[in-house]
Amino acid sequence: MKSWLKAAATTVLLSLSTVIASAQDEVVLYYYSISPAQTAAMDTLIGKFEAENPDITVRAAVKNYRTLNAEIKTALVANQPPDIGMIVTQSIADMVENAKAVPFDAQPSSTQFMDGFFPTLRVLGDYKGKTYLMPFAHGLALLYYNKDLMTEARLDPNAPPRNWNELTEAARAIQDKTGKYGMFAFHSDSDWNAQTLLIAGGAKIYDEATKRFVFDSPEGIQAMQAWQDGIVKHKLQPALTSGQSNAAFANGELGFLVTTSGMLGSLSDDNKPSFDLGVTTMPTLGSDPLRVPNSGSGLMVFAQDPERQQRAFKFLEFMSRTENSNFWSMSTGYMPTALDPMADPAMQEHLKVSPLYGVLIKAMPTIVPKAPYPGDRSADLQNLITTLLADIIANKGTAAELVTGTVKQMNDILAQSNI
């Protein structure tokens, strides 16, 4: 073979090997982002991982969280699943049963890094005795309040409402004496809103022993009735969407806002509101100590090839490190996931600049796992709960009537599901 031909052949072979190596040494990540801050934080962490692992390239694709699960299933059918997906915790059963999610014991060392998570968050990824999800982007409900409006309404700005009755009275005072909106506590755009109200009221949502939804209990009905009264009876909650209510609060037009801790990221640093901002734990709706469910997502592995699995778990281990999980938390407003977030000097410095963020750390012991939606019709179950919220807002019946009917429908679906 002529020398130039040999050289050309060698060049082609090297190019092909480079392409193959590139495909083999990558990690494909599907994740959703609901703010530019989240995308920027993920880009930073990926860059840090690639610098530490120059032989691995992370190919990240930002998805809509409402369609991400379906896209993973579609990719799996084409035998091209992502190596890692960012999955909301209530979808674990669906992704294990229908998307071949990989248990963390698939790799010998894959579960070791899980010991570094806060205990309540550590178990969020457990399903049928195995771990499938690593805690990552989680929040919980907090009460944000406008201290200036409280002062104007002759309320003590340093004594925020501790329970729903106090919240209702304080919101009424602000509405009557300042002309501003009193309060906004959730909308019908998320099943997490309903779970938060129910669990904070002392209700149990799903009973694993009987495989039935059980939040049509006195505690569940009382919690939903208290929420409905604030909207319908006392007219303290304006007819706004969640996004509009966030903007109204940031602009000083709303006294109290009950929403996710993720709101902290948009009310701090360069985005601080012009009024004196207060943040505390969510008011209780019942007599029990406060308990609130987690929101958000974790990271699951879908790579079917053992080598790709190994790289995927390497990425998860990197993301699990306290300094990295804290960076994500501080950048986005999600709660810390580490067993001891304060062991990180960066977190200590962050609290000096953003002391309100400390509320998240103090609230961590109140968090409990969000109730699951078992079976192959989890989307239908979620839709029923959000429909319940919409019907309560629209005053289509009493809380007792609407909750009882919803629980019956959900249990009818369970009876037809593969659980």
HELIX and SHEET records of a PDB file:
HELIX    1   1 SER A    3  GLN A   24  1                                  22    
HELIX    2   2 PRO A   36  GLU A   52  1                                  17    
HELIX    3   3 LEU A   68  VAL A   77  1                                  10    
HELIX    4   4 THR A   89  SER A   91  5                                   3    
HELIX    5   5 ILE A   92  ALA A   99  1                                   8    
HELIX    6   6 PHE A  104  ALA A  106  5                                   3    
HELIX    7   7 GLN A  112  GLY A  116  5                                   5    
HELIX    8   8 PRO A  119  ARG A  122  1                                   4    
HELIX    9   9 VAL A  123  GLY A  125  5                                   3    
HELIX   10  10 LYS A  147  GLU A  152  1                                   6    
HELIX   11  11 TRP A  164  THR A  178  1                                  15    
HELIX   12  12 ASP A  191  ALA A  200  1                                  10    
HELIX   13  13 PRO A  218  GLN A  228  1                                  11    
HELIX   14  14 ASP A  229  LYS A  233  3                                   5    
HELIX   15  15 SER A  242  ALA A  250  1                                   9    
HELIX   16  16 SER A  261  SER A  266  5                                   6    
HELIX   17  17 ASP A  269  ASN A  271  5                                   3    
HELIX   18  18 PRO A  306  SER A  320  1                                  15    
HELIX   19  19 THR A  322  THR A  332  1                                  11    
HELIX   20  20 PRO A  341  ALA A  343  5                                   3    
HELIX   21  21 PRO A  345  VAL A  353  1                                   9    
HELIX   22  22 PRO A  355  TYR A  357  5                                   3    
HELIX   23  23 GLY A  358  ALA A  363  1                                   6    
HELIX   24  24 MET A  364  THR A  366  5                                   3    
HELIX   25  25 SER A  378  ILE A  393  1                                  16    
HELIX   26  26 ALA A  399  ALA A  415  1                                  17    
SHEET    1   A 5 THR A  57  LYS A  63  0                                        
SHEET    2   A 5 GLU A  26  TYR A  32  1                                        
SHEET    3   A 5 ILE A  84  VAL A  88  1                                        
SHEET    4   A 5 SER A 295  VAL A 301 -1                                        
SHEET    5   A 5 MET A 134  GLY A 139 -1                                        
SHEET    1   B 2 ASP A 126  TYR A 127  0                                        
SHEET    2   B 2 LYS A 130  THR A 131 -1                                        
SHEET    1   C 4 TYR A 181  ALA A 185  0                                        
SHEET    2   C 4 LEU A 254  THR A 260  1                                        
SHEET    3   C 4 ALA A 141  ASN A 146 -1                                        
SHEET    4   C 4 LEU A 277  THR A 281 -1                                        
SHEET    1   D 2 TYR A 206  ASP A 207  0                                        
SHEET    2   D 2 ARG A 212  PHE A 213 -1                                        
SHEET    1   E 2 VAL A 292  PRO A 293  0                                        
SHEET    2   E 2 ILE A 367  VAL A 368  1                                        
END                                                                             
